[in-house]
Amino acid sequence: MSRVLVTGATGFIGRQAMPPLVEAGHEVHAVSRAPEQAGGREGTVSTPTPDEVVWHRGDLLEGAAVVGEVEPDLLLHLAWYAEPGAYWTSPENVRWVEASLALLRAFVEAGGARVVVAGTCAEYEWSRAVYPEDAPARPRTLYGAAKHALGSVLAAYGEQVGLSWAWGRVFFLYGPHEAPERFVASLARALLAGERAPMTDGDQVRDFMHVEDVGAAFAAVLGSPVTGAVNVASGQGVSLREVARAIAHQAGRPDLLEVGALPRREGEPPALVADVRRLREEVGFRPRYDLDTGVRQTLEWWRSRLATPR
């Protein structure tokens, strides 16, 4: 049994990565600034009980002392600044590069053997429709640049100290516990509440993956011998308009969806779709959810959430 430390454990991806880690037989330790909030949250998505996961209180921006307490064999580093909208340009990205480097150094010094870190499709140069892991990197945002810088240091540091590492580049995700301001969540909440749901023309093509599959993919990468960058995505391109219409149809309110009512953000790439051959062929991972199933499950979660009195 390997001892795993998960950062960002109460986050969107982190909460979904822990069940497959527990199921794989790992001894799972999780760090959070508020571990008392980790168990028994609202919703229908299962999470490990506190008896299955050992929780540690800590703020990685203030230091990586938790690594010395746990002495993990494996590290799944998902924690980062993720305030919707703000994270693209926030100076917090720089602080998280610093904190992440301190975490990695502490992990190596404690005898850690393998680390998997969450990267982003925002590292890529947005010049093509489909992105393999060796596509050119040219981030357009501070967020993408910070992630790419951390990944570059990890690659050189890992080679120098003999650390096994992988870098999971996340594309687009959705599902229970998503921030209400994000695309799928905002449409689901508005339509279920009987409110107008304005959006852009929706021609942008994106690669969406249900967050349970994203969490399971990270657990699979961590448990594999695969090294280097690995795209964590479905490999299927779908327009935002198609996603929105699937949500509106299953919510029973296509009349409230207003396609083309909002302008696009400047500089948006027309397409961002992952080449997922490494994830499927080398890691051996296949997602459980297709778009229809994932949207249905997500809407069920939001229905239960919106029906619960605050």
C-alpha positions as CSV (number, residue, x, y, z in Angstrom):
1,M,0.0,0.0,0.0
2,S,1.4,3.4,-1.0
3,R,0.8,6.5,1.1
4,V,-0.7,9.4,-1.0
5,L,-0.9,13.0,-0.2
6,V,-3.6,15.0,-2.1
7,T,-3.5,18.8,-2.2
8,G,-6.6,20.7,-3.2
9,A,-8.6,17.8,-1.8
10,T,-11.8,19.8,-1.2
11,G,-11.6,21.4,-4.6
12,F,-13.5,20.6,-7.8
13,I,-11.1,17.9,-9.0
14,G,-9.6,16.9,-5.7
15,R,-12.9,15.6,-4.1
16,Q,-13.4,13.3,-7.1
17,A,-9.8,12.0,-7.2
18,M,-9.9,10.6,-3.7
19,P,-12.6,7.8,-4.1
20,P,-10.6,6.0,-6.9
21,L,-7.4,6.4,-4.8
22,V,-9.1,4.8,-1.9
23,E,-10.5,2.0,-4.1
24,A,-7.0,1.3,-5.5
25,G,-5.9,0.5,-1.9
26,H,-3.8,3.6,-1.2
27,E,-3.6,5.1,2.2
28,V,-4.9,8.6,1.4
29,H,-4.0,11.7,3.2
30,A,-5.5,15.1,2.3
31,V,-4.6,18.6,3.2
32,S,-7.1,21.5,3.4
33,R,-7.3,24.8,5.1
34,A,-10.8,23.7,6.4
35,P,-10.8,19.8,6.7
36,E,-14.0,19.9,8.7
37,Q,-15.8,20.9,5.5
38,A,-14.6,17.9,3.6
39,G,-17.1,15.2,4.5
40,G,-20.9,15.0,4.1
41,R,-21.4,17.9,1.7
42,E,-24.6,18.3,-0.1
43,G,-25.2,16.5,-3.3
44,T,-25.4,12.9,-4.6
45,V,-21.8,12.4,-5.6
46,S,-20.0,10.0,-3.2
47,T,-16.9,11.1,-1.4
48,P,-14.7,9.1,1.0
49,T,-15.7,9.2,4.6
50,P,-13.3,10.7,7.1
51,D,-12.5,7.2,8.2
52,E,-11.1,6.4,4.7
53,V,-9.1,9.6,4.3
54,V,-6.8,11.1,6.9
55,W,-7.3,14.9,6.9
56,H,-4.6,17.4,7.8
57,R,-5.2,21.1,8.3
58,G,-2.7,23.3,6.4
59,D,-2.2,26.2,4.1
60,L,0.4,25.5,1.4
61,L,1.0,29.2,0.9
62,E,2.4,29.3,4.4
63,G,4.6,26.2,4.0
64,A,4.8,22.5,3.3
65,A,5.1,21.2,6.9
66,V,2.3,18.6,6.1
67,V,4.8,16.7,3.9
68,G,7.0,16.0,7.0
69,E,3.9,14.9,9.0
70,V,2.7,12.4,6.3
71,E,6.0,11.3,4.6
72,P,4.0,10.2,1.5
73,D,5.3,7.9,-1.2
74,L,3.1,9.6,-3.8
75,L,1.9,13.2,-4.2
76,L,-1.1,14.4,-6.2
77,H,-0.8,18.2,-6.4
78,L,-4.1,19.8,-7.4
79,A,-4.2,22.9,-5.2
80,W,-4.1,26.3,-7.0
81,Y,-5.9,29.6,-7.0
82,A,-9.1,29.1,-8.9
83,E,-11.4,32.1,-8.4
84,P,-13.6,32.1,-11.6
85,G,-12.6,34.8,-14.0
86,A,-9.9,36.2,-11.7
87,Y,-7.5,33.3,-11.9
88,W,-6.4,34.1,-15.5
89,T,-4.6,37.2,-14.5
90,S,-4.3,37.1,-10.7
91,P,-0.8,37.6,-9.0
92,E,-1.9,34.7,-6.8
93,N,-0.6,32.5,-9.7
94,V,3.0,33.6,-8.8
95,R,2.5,32.7,-5.2
96,W,1.3,29.3,-6.2
97,V,4.4,28.7,-8.3
98,E,6.5,29.5,-5.2
99,A,4.3,27.3,-2.9
100,S,4.4,24.4,-5.3
101,L,8.1,24.5,-5.7
102,A,8.5,24.4,-1.9
103,L,6.0,21.5,-1.8
104,L,8.0,19.5,-4.4
105,R,11.3,20.1,-2.6
106,A,9.8,19.0,0.7
107,F,8.4,15.9,-1.0
108,V,11.7,14.9,-2.4
109,E,13.5,15.6,0.9
110,A,11.0,13.3,2.7
111,G,11.8,10.5,0.3
112,G,8.8,10.8,-2.1
113,A,8.9,8.6,-5.2
114,R,6.3,9.9,-7.6
115,V,4.3,13.1,-8.2
116,V,1.5,14.1,-10.5
117,V,0.6,17.8,-10.9
118,A,-2.3,19.5,-12.6
119,G,-1.4,21.6,-15.6
120,T,-3.7,23.3,-18.1
121,C,-4.5,23.5,-21.8
122,A,-3.8,27.2,-21.4
123,E,-0.1,26.4,-21.6
124,Y,-0.5,25.6,-25.3
125,E,0.0,28.0,-28.2
126,W,-3.6,28.4,-29.4
127,S,-2.9,27.9,-33.1
128,R,-4.5,24.5,-33.9
129,A,-7.7,22.5,-33.4
130,V,-6.3,19.4,-31.7
131,Y,-3.4,19.4,-29.2
132,P,-1.0,16.6,-28.6
133,E,1.3,16.9,-25.6
134,D,4.2,18.0,-27.8
135,A,2.3,20.9,-29.3
136,P,4.1,24.2,-28.9
137,A,3.7,26.0,-25.6
138,R,3.0,29.7,-25.7
139,P,0.7,30.8,-22.8
140,R,-1.3,33.9,-23.4
141,T,-2.2,34.4,-19.7
142,L,-0.4,34.7,-16.4
143,Y,-2.2,31.5,-15.3
144,G,-1.0,29.5,-18.3
145,A,2.5,30.9,-17.9
146,A,2.7,30.1,-14.2
147,K,1.5,26.6,-14.8
148,H,4.0,26.1,-17.7
149,A,6.9,27.5,-15.7
150,L,6.1,25.1,-12.8
151,G,6.0,22.2,-15.2
152,S,9.3,23.1,-16.8
153,V,11.0,23.3,-13.4
154,L,9.4,20.0,-12.4
155,A,10.8,18.3,-15.5
156,A,14.3,19.5,-14.9
157,Y,14.2,18.9,-11.1
158,G,12.7,15.5,-11.5
159,E,15.4,14.4,-13.9
160,Q,18.1,15.8,-11.6
161,V,16.9,14.1,-8.4
162,G,15.5,10.9,-10.0
163,L,11.8,11.8,-9.2
164,S,9.1,10.0,-11.3
165,W,6.6,12.7,-12.4
166,A,3.7,13.4,-14.7
167,W,1.9,16.6,-15.6
168,G,-1.8,16.3,-16.3
169,R,-3.0,19.0,-18.6
170,V,-6.7,19.7,-17.9
171,F,-8.9,20.9,-20.7
172,F,-12.6,21.8,-19.9
173,L,-14.6,20.1,-17.1
174,Y,-18.0,20.3,-15.6
175,G,-20.1,18.5,-13.0
176,P,-21.3,18.6,-9.4
177,H,-19.7,21.2,-7.1
178,E,-18.7,23.4,-10.0
179,A,-18.4,27.1,-9.3
180,P,-21.8,28.7,-10.1
181,E,-20.2,31.3,-12.5
182,R,-18.7,28.7,-14.8
183,F,-20.3,27.9,-18.2
184,V,-22.2,24.7,-17.6
185,A,-23.1,25.5,-14.0
186,S,-24.4,29.0,-14.9
187,L,-26.6,27.7,-17.7
188,A,-27.9,24.8,-15.5
189,R,-28.8,27.0,-12.6
190,A,-30.6,29.6,-14.8
191,L,-32.6,27.2,-16.8
192,L,-33.6,25.1,-13.8
193,A,-34.7,28.3,-12.0
194,G,-36.8,29.3,-15.1
195,E,-34.6,32.2,-15.9
196,R,-33.1,33.5,-19.2
197,A,-29.8,32.0,-20.1
198,P,-27.9,34.3,-22.5
199,M,-24.7,33.1,-24.1
200,T,-22.4,33.8,-27.1
201,D,-23.0,32.4,-30.6
202,G,-21.4,29.2,-29.2
203,D,-19.3,28.3,-32.2
204,Q,-16.3,27.8,-30.0
205,V,-15.3,24.1,-30.0
206,R,-14.1,22.7,-26.7
207,D,-13.1,19.4,-25.1
208,F,-15.4,18.7,-22.1
209,M,-14.8,16.0,-19.5
210,H,-17.0,15.2,-16.5
211,V,-15.2,16.0,-13.3
212,E,-15.6,12.5,-11.9
213,D,-13.7,11.3,-14.9
214,V,-11.1,14.0,-14.5
215,G,-10.5,12.9,-10.9
216,A,-10.4,9.3,-11.8
217,A,-8.0,10.1,-14.7
218,F,-5.6,11.8,-12.3
219,A,-5.8,8.8,-9.9
220,A,-5.0,6.5,-12.9
221,V,-2.0,8.6,-14.0
222,L,-0.6,8.6,-10.4
223,G,-0.9,4.8,-10.3
224,S,0.8,4.3,-13.6
225,P,4.5,4.5,-14.6
226,V,3.7,7.1,-17.3
227,T,5.9,10.2,-17.1
228,G,5.8,13.6,-18.7
229,A,2.8,15.6,-19.9
230,V,-0.5,13.8,-20.3
231,N,-3.6,15.5,-21.6
232,V,-6.6,14.9,-19.2
233,A,-9.6,15.3,-21.5
234,S,-12.2,13.3,-23.5
235,G,-10.6,13.8,-26.9
236,Q,-14.0,14.8,-28.2
237,G,-14.7,18.3,-29.6
238,V,-18.1,19.8,-29.1
239,S,-19.3,23.4,-29.7
240,L,-20.5,25.4,-26.7
241,R,-23.8,25.8,-28.5
242,E,-24.2,22.0,-28.6
243,V,-23.4,21.8,-24.9
244,A,-25.9,24.5,-24.1
245,R,-28.7,22.9,-26.1
246,A,-28.1,19.6,-24.4
247,I,-28.5,21.3,-21.0
248,A,-31.6,23.3,-22.1
249,H,-33.2,20.1,-23.6
250,Q,-32.6,18.0,-20.5
251,A,-33.7,20.9,-18.2
252,G,-36.9,21.1,-20.3
253,R,-36.4,24.9,-21.0
254,P,-35.0,25.3,-24.5
255,D,-37.2,28.4,-24.8
256,L,-35.0,30.2,-22.3
257,L,-31.7,29.6,-24.0
258,E,-30.5,32.8,-25.8
259,V,-27.8,31.8,-28.2
260,G,-25.9,34.9,-29.6
261,A,-27.1,37.3,-26.9
262,L,-23.6,37.9,-25.5
263,P,-20.3,38.9,-27.3
264,R,-17.4,36.6,-27.3
265,R,-14.3,37.3,-25.2
266,E,-11.5,38.8,-27.2
267,G,-8.7,36.4,-28.1
268,E,-10.7,33.2,-27.6
269,P,-9.4,30.3,-29.7
270,P,-11.9,28.8,-32.1
271,A,-11.1,25.2,-30.9
272,L,-9.4,23.5,-28.0
273,V,-9.5,19.7,-28.3
274,A,-7.0,17.3,-26.8
275,D,-5.2,14.4,-28.4
276,V,-5.7,11.7,-25.7
277,R,-3.7,8.8,-27.0
278,R,-1.3,8.9,-24.1
279,L,-4.2,8.8,-21.5
280,R,-6.0,6.0,-23.3
281,E,-3.1,3.9,-24.6
282,E,-0.3,4.4,-22.1
283,V,-2.3,5.0,-18.9
284,G,-5.2,2.8,-20.0
285,F,-7.9,5.2,-18.9
286,R,-11.4,5.5,-20.5
287,P,-14.0,8.0,-19.2
288,R,-17.4,6.7,-17.9
289,Y,-19.5,9.7,-19.0
290,D,-20.5,10.8,-22.4
291,L,-21.9,14.3,-22.8
292,D,-25.6,13.3,-22.5
293,T,-25.0,11.2,-19.4
294,G,-22.8,13.8,-17.8
295,V,-25.2,16.6,-18.4
296,R,-28.1,14.5,-17.0
297,Q,-26.2,13.7,-13.8
298,T,-25.1,17.3,-13.4
299,L,-28.6,18.6,-13.8
300,E,-29.8,16.1,-11.2
301,W,-27.2,17.4,-8.8
302,W,-28.1,21.0,-9.4
303,R,-31.9,20.2,-9.0
304,S,-31.2,18.7,-5.6
305,R,-28.9,21.6,-4.7
306,L,-31.4,24.3,-5.7
307,A,-34.2,22.5,-3.9
308,T,-32.3,22.4,-0.6
309,P,-33.1,25.4,1.6
310,R,-30.0,27.5,2.5
